[in-house]
Amino acid sequence: MTSKEFSGLSGAELQNRLDESYKEIFNLRFQRAQGQLKDTNSMRRVRLNIARIMTIQRQRELAAQSPTAQSPTAETQTTPSA
């Protein structure tokens, strides 16, 4: 899936997809260790999907925090000159 497809999912759906992806990568690692893994690129795809999901979750977390707690930036603060 692409990032846009993941961003359209709710928080619970994202968490379910993340759990499924962790289970899938676990199974793929066992298949690789046993020499049964045919599509070696599948591990990379799953890892990228995990990263995409975690990124979207973090973006949502930061977006929820940003309007409530904004601190002044260093650019807006003035320093007395000597």
HUKAWO-V194217 format. One record per pair of residues at least 4 apart in sequence whose C-alpha atoms are under 7 Angstrom apart, sorted by the first residue. I is the first residue (numbers start at 1). J is the second residue. D is the distance in Angstrom with one decimal. If there is no record, write none. Layout:
BEGIN
I,J,D
I,J,D
END
This chain:
BEGIN
1,5,6.2
1,6,7.0
2,6,6.5
3,7,6.0
3,52,6.2
4,8,6.5
6,53,6.7
7,56,6.5
9,13,5.9
9,14,6.1
10,14,6.1
11,15,6.2
12,16,6.2
13,17,6.2
14,18,6.1
14,53,6.5
15,19,6.2
16,20,6.2
17,21,6.1
18,22,6.3
18,50,6.1
18,53,6.6
19,23,6.4
20,24,6.1
21,25,6.1
21,46,6.2
21,50,6.5
22,26,6.2
23,27,6.3
24,28,6.1
25,29,6.1
25,43,6.3
25,46,6.5
26,30,6.6
27,31,6.3
28,32,6.1
28,37,7.0
28,43,6.6
29,33,6.2
30,34,6.2
31,35,6.1
31,36,4.9
31,37,5.0
32,36,5.9
32,37,4.9
41,45,6.4
42,46,6.2
43,47,6.2
44,48,6.1
45,49,6.2
46,50,6.2
47,51,6.3
48,52,6.1
49,53,6.1
50,54,6.2
51,55,6.0
52,56,6.3
53,57,6.2
54,58,6.2
55,59,6.1
56,60,6.2
57,61,6.2
58,62,6.2
59,63,6.0
60,64,6.1
61,65,6.5
62,66,6.0
65,69,6.3
66,70,6.1
72,76,6.7
73,77,6.8
END
